Amino acid sequence: MTTAVTTPVKTADSRRISARVRILLWLLVVMTAALAAVATTTRSILLRDVDQRISQLLTQETGEFANFVSQGVDPETGERFGDPRRLLRVFLQRQYSDPDEELLGLTRAAGPKPHVIRQRRDLPDRTALWRDDDALTRIFASGAASGTLHRPQGELRWAKVEIDPAGDAAPGAFVVAFHADQERALADETFRTLLAISGVALLMTTGIGWAVAGRILAPVRVVRMTAAQLTEQDLTRRIPVKGRDDIAALAETFNGMLDRLERAFAAQREFVDDAGHELRTPITIVRGHLEVMGDDPADREETVRLVTDELDRMSRIVEDLLLLAKAERPDFISPEPVQLAELTADVFVKARTLGDRDWVLDGVADREARLDPQRITQAMVQLAQNAVQHTVPGQRIRIGSQAHGDRIELHVTDHGPGVQPQDAEVIFERFRRGTARRGARTSGAGLGLAIVRAIAEGHRGRVELRPTDGGGATFVLILETSS
C-alpha cells in the first residue's frame, strides 16, 4: 500500500511583499541616492574650490615676485639687483607664507642639487620641499612654469619664475609650493561628516516612513480585510469613511461598489427564483398532463396540444432569457445609418398584423440616425404586442416617432386599462407585471418590457411610461443619437 505524502505549498501571499514595505524600500532607495548625490557633489565642490584657491595663490605669489624683479631695488645699494641670490633673499625676507605654503629661492650650485634659499620657517621634515633634493632638482630643471608632484609625502602643487642672471652670476628661480593634502583632507572630512549625517537621516526616515506608511495604508488594510470577509450571502459590511483624502475617497468608492454588488446579487437571486418559478410551471403542467393521459385518441390529442403549447411557452422564456443575457455583451447593438421615417413605417406595417385594432401612424421623424434597426424594430413590436394584449378589438393603438435635436423618440400608445402609479417602475424589471394590466389574455413571463429597456439602454437611451389623454398607456423609447 502506498502512502500519499503531502508537501507544504507556499502560497502567493507568503511570498508577497506588503505595500508598506515596498513604499519604505522605495523611500530608502530614493533618499540614499539623493543623500549620496548631495554628499558627493559637496565633496566635488569643495575639492574644486581647493584647486581654485591654490591656483589663485600660486598666481598671486609668482605675480608679486615678477613685479619685484622688474621694479625692486637693493636696499643697501639703491640699485637694481644684479645677483639672483641677493634678489631672492631680500624678497623672501619680506614675505609671509600660509601654513601649507613654501616660498623658496633656487640657484645653480656646483653639484646636481640647486642651492636653496628659504624663509626662516620650517614645515614637518617629512613634507618640507626644501628637504626633498629630488623634487627640487626636478622643479629647477623643468621647463614648465607650474606643475604637480605626486610624492610619497603627498601631492604638491608648484609654480616658479626663472631669473635671468646679469654678468657671471648663476641663474636662479623663485618657487612657490603648496601642500594640498591638508586642504583635501578637510574636504574629505566634510564628506565623511555628510555621510554620517545621511546615515542618521536614513535611520530617522526609516522609522518615520514606517509609521506614516502604516497610518496611510491602514484604510487600505481595512478594505482588504473587508473584501476577504465578504461572501455572496453576506454583503452588508461597509468601511468607515474618515477624512476627505484619497484614501477616504477609496473607501467611499469601495462602499459604493459593495452597494452595487449587494443589489446585483439580490437581483440575481430574485431573478433565479422567478426564472425557476416561471419554468417550473410549464414543466409541472406537462408532467401532470402526461401522467393522466389515457388511451382515448381525443384525450391524447388534447394532451399533446397542451404539452406542445407549454413547451413553446417555455422555449419563449428561455429565448428571452438568452436575449437578456446577450444584452450585457458589447456586440448586442450594431448601429448603422437608418432613415427614421422608413423605420417607423416598417414597424407600423409589422405591428398591424398583431391584432384587430384601430392602428394609427402617429407622425414620423424625417431624419437619419445611427441605431440598430433590428433591435429597435424588436422593441417597438414588443411594445405593440404589449398594447394588443391589454386592449380589445377595435381600440386605437398609435405608433410614431419624433426628433428633438440629437434625441429621437419612438412611441406606442394604447387606450387600455393603463398602468397603476405603483407599477410604473417595476414593470420594466424581469418577471414583473403591472397589477392593472395583469390579465388572463397574456401568457408572457414578464420579460417583454425588460427586453425593451435593455435595447434602449444599449443605444445609450431609456424607455419611459407617460400618461395618455383619455386613459391608457404610452411607452416611449428615448434614444440619444447623432445624425
VENGI-V751447 format. One record per run of one state. SS is the DSSP state (hx for helix, st for strand, lp for the rest). FROM is the first residue (numbers start at 0). LEN is the number of residues. If there is no record, write none. Layout:
# VENGI-V751447
ss->(SS;SS)
from->(FROM;FROM)
len->(LEN;LEN)
This chain:
# VENGI-V751447
ss->(lp;hx;lp;hx;lp;st;lp;st;lp;hx;lp;st;lp;st;lp;hx;lp;hx;lp;st;lp;st;lp;st;lp;hx;lp;hx;lp;hx;lp;st;hx;lp;st;lp;st;lp;hx;lp;st;lp;st;lp;hx;lp;hx;lp;hx;lp;st;lp;st;lp)
from->(0;11;15;18;71;72;73;79;80;83;93;100;107;114;118;128;131;132;141;145;151;153;163;171;179;180;229;245;292;296;326;335;339;354;357;361;367;371;372;389;395;404;406;414;420;423;425;428;447;458;461;466;472;480)
len->(11;4;3;53;1;1;6;1;3;10;7;7;7;4;10;3;1;9;4;6;2;10;8;8;1;49;16;47;4;30;9;4;15;3;4;6;4;1;17;6;9;2;8;6;3;2;3;19;11;3;5;6;8;3)
